[in-house]
Amino acid sequence: MRVLIAEDELRLADAIARGLRRQGIAVDLAGDGSQALAKARVIRYDVLVLDRDLPGVHGDDVCRTVREERPETGILMLTAAGGLRERVEGLDLGADDYLAKPFDFPELTARVRALGRRAAVPLPPVLECGGIRLDPSGRVASRTGQRLILSAKEFAVLEYLLASAGRVVSAEELLDRVWDEAADPFTTAVKQAIFRLRAKLGDPPVIHTVREGGYRIGET
């Protein structure tokens, strides 16, 4: 999942980003409405976490524009005003969900994940292939009954490959969907993550390299 946080309170934005990244979610930041729109027009985000009172282009206008131009993106609106009238206004603008500040981080995470699932192709609650079982909600992965100790990025790469159901996934696609805008397009991070995953998954190999294509998960 890739998320854009549009929030001008930098400490809050950084705290949300750190928490979501620990969950294996790729996160980009925008400090005002103009920046949020510019990024949303270039990158396909699964979820936009949007502060309603953004400077520059107001959050209301960002919400309307993203809803028109990126209807597949889930929008979670944040605001200091949590009354019924404000919630109704936010939803009428095109937001999918609404959360008043201050909020509990586990609730925000759950809402982000729910919006991400809504925007994606429906998947089973547990992803399986070649003896691998991965529970995205519980953040647990195992192979032949043995729990796998994975980093957040390794978990996210494995989840994306399993969700692709045998489709060949390019390194560029993995970099776009699992990493964030800070990733160097020429980095070897994808190759390194795949190498570590293969070592942890053991034999028989289940992640296959497709020449000039990318990676595919499945039994040979």
N, C-alpha and C positions, 0 to 999 in steps of 0.2 A: 504494500500500500504506500502511496505517496501523498503527503499532506502539505498544504500551504497554510501557514499561520500568519494572518494579517492582524497585527497587534502593535500599537505604538508604545505600549509600556514594555520597554526592552527587557527588564528583569523578568516580567511575567512571561513574555514570549520565549525567552531563553529557558526558563524553568519548564514550560510546556514542551518545548522542543527536546530538552534533555530527557524528560520522562517518556515521551513517545519513542525516541530513538532507542531507549533501553528496551522497548517492546519490539524492536526490529522494524520500526516504521521509518521510512525516509521522510525527512522534514525539511522544508524550505521556509524562509522567513521574509516577510514584507512589513516595513515600518509605516507605510501610509497607503492610501487607497490607489494612487497612481501606480505604485510599485506592484501592488497586489494584482491589478488588472493587467499590467504588462507581463507578469509571470504567468498568470492564468491563461493568457492568450497564446503563450508559447509552449507551455507544458501541460499535459493532461493529468490533472490532479484527481485523485479519488475523492478527497474531502478538502474543503476549505473551512478552516476555523477562523471566523470573521468577527473582529471587534466592530460593533455597530458605530462607535464614535471615532472613526478614523480621521486623521487630518488629511488635507488635500481633497481627494475624491471621497465623499462621505461613504460610510459603510453601506448605507441604504442603496446608493447608486452602484456600488460594487456588487451588491447582492443581485440587483435587477439585471445588470450587464452579464454577470457570470451565468445567471439562470437562463438568459436568452442565448448566449454564445456557447456555453458549456453545460447543456442540460443534464449531462450524465454525472456532473460533479455534485456530491452531497455538500450541503452548506449548513454548518453549525454556527449560529450567531451567538456571540457573547456580548453582554451589556451589563452595566451597573444597575440598570433599572429592570427589576424583575416582576413588575406588576402585570396583571392580566392584559391590560390595554397594550403594553409594550410587547408582550409575547404575541398577541394577535397581530399587531402591526408587523413584527418581524416575519411571522409565518406568511402573512399576506404579501410581503415583498418577494417571497420566493424561497425563504430559508426552509430547510427540512426539519431543523430542530433548533432549540433556543435554550441557552443556559445562562443564568444570572450569576454575576460575580458577587461575592467570592463563591467558589465552587470547590468540591472535593475532586482531586485529580483522578481517582479511580472512576468516578462517574463520567468525567470528560473522556477518559480513555474508552470506556464502554460505549459511549455515544459515538465517538469517532469510528470505532470498529463496526458498530451497527450500521452507520452510514456507508462505510466502505463495503460491507457485505451487500447492502442494498444496490449499490452502483455496479457491482461486479456480476459476472455470470454466476448463477446459483451453484454452490459447491456443497458436497456432503460435509457434515460436521467434523469428520475425521478423514484425512487423506491417506491413502494406502497404495503401496507399490513395492514389489520385491521384498516383502517382509518388513517394510518401513510403515510405521503408523505415526501420523503427525496430527496433533490436536491444536489447531490455531488458537482457540479460545483459552485452553488450559496452558498453552505454551509448553507442551510436552511432546517429545519425539522419541521413538524407540525403533530398534530393529531386532526382529526375532525375540522380542520380549525384553531386550536389554536397553535400558534408557540411554539416550545419546546426550552427552554434555556438549552443547553447541553455544557459540557466541550468538549475539543478536543477529549479526549479519549472516552467519552460517544458517541459522534457523530460517531467516527470511529468504535466502536463496533456495534452500530445500523446499520451503513452502511454495515458492513461485514455480519451481520446476514440477512439483507434484500437481499443483493446480493447472499446469499446462497440459497434463494428461498425455504425455508422450510427444507433444509438439516440440519441434526444434526451436530452442530459444537462443537468440544471438547474445553475445557478450554485451553488445550495445543496449539491447533491451533490458538485460539484467541490471546494467549500470543505471539505466533510466528509471527503472521501477523499484529498485532496492536501495540504491544510493541516493544522494541528494545533489543539489546544485554545486556543492563544494567539491564534488568528485572531479578529478582530472580525467578528461575523456581518453587520455593516453595511459591511464593508470593500469597496473596489472592486478588491481584489487579483485576483479572477478576471477581471474585465473588462480590467484592465491586462495580465494575462498573455496573454489571448486576442488583444489588440491587438498585442502584441509578436510573438506567434507568427505571426499573419497577415502581418506585415511581413517576417518572416524566411522564411516559406514561399513568398512571392511569388505570382505568377499562374500559372495560373488559381486563383481562391480555392477553398479546400477545406474551410475551417471556416465553417459557415453559422449565422447566428442565427435561431432559431425563435421567433417572437413569443409572448411569455408562456409560453415553454417552456424555452429554454436554448440549447444549442449542439449541432450535429450535424456530424460529419465525413463527407465523401463528395463525389463528383463530382456536379455539377448535371445 
